[in-house]
Amino acid sequence: MSRRNWSLFLTAGLMWGIPYLFIRIAVRDFSPAFIVFARVFIGAVILIPIAIHQKSLRAAIRGAKFVFLYALCEMIGPWFLITKAETRISSGLTGLLIATTPIWSTIFTAMYGDRSVWHAKRLAGILIGFIGIVALVGIESFSGTSPLWAIAFVLVSAIGYAFAVIMVTRALPGVSGIAINAVAMSMTSVIYAPFAILQWPKHHVSSSGIIALLVLGLVCTVLAFIVFFIVLHEIGAARASLVTYLNTAFAVVLGVLFLSEPLTLGIGIGLPMVLVGSYFASRKTREPLILAEA
């Protein structure tokens, strides 16, 4: 990659690695529903004009039923579940659990008929990743460090992320990602608006909470999405997907440095296994298939 592409790649990794840090800060002042609403409202306000300028908004609106399913699995459910989970678990652990997304993506791809998942390296990656998940969940939950329900919320979100992207790219091929997300964020903001109004903070809100909310909306939702699409266009989907591993590293390190989060035994054992497993599970390979073609 060129120096410019490396800079964009690192920037995308940082922007998608810091949400877990700022969510952890924002939940001190705002409810999970209010945080989700603020993120998607800011995103919709900025992305809709861009989609109109691209003349791609109508195509996304015509595929509204698929965009809604995408919004449900990518934003409506996961963003609330992740934010709720971070009231009880660390930002580093959250980022690590989200790093399982490539594993779930590989499984969903296989369910859609892609038999390349049956290559030895990809199967080994799935196996290593799942062992890492089991070790992580077991150690964190049984040690009492992190409640099992919060870990489950984040894992469900990772599964939702994996399904949403595969589904919408197959259902709406050629439709601008910016337009799809602009419409999806609009739908999500409408759904969360009543909850945001009811849960409007009645107490004094700290400046750090307000800054965290703005960073989540402007940087982690809008700018990160735009930068990632530039990276995707310039270096291709295969290499761009590796930003997932960079996200996790940033999430863990930032949580330790700025929130004094501990590097628990579960993270120490699960982190390398999940990252290695996700890497091999998501890699394309030309090796022979393990299973014979039917």
Secondary structure, DSSP 8 states (H G I E B T S, - for coil): --HHHHHHHHHHHHHTTSHHHHHHHHTTTS-HHHHHHHHHHHHHHHHHHHHHHHT-HHHHHHTHHHHHHHHIIIIITHHHHHHHHTTTS-HHHHHHHHTTHHHHHHHHHHHTT-GGGGBHHHHHHHHHHHHHHHHHHHHHHHTTSS-HHHHHHHHHHHHHHHHHHHHHHHHSTT--HHHHHHHHHHHHHHHHHHHHHHT---S---HHHHHHHHIIIIIIIIIHHHHHHHHHHHH-HHHHTTHHHHHHHHHHHHHHHHH-----HHHHHHHHHHHHHHHHHT----S-BSS---
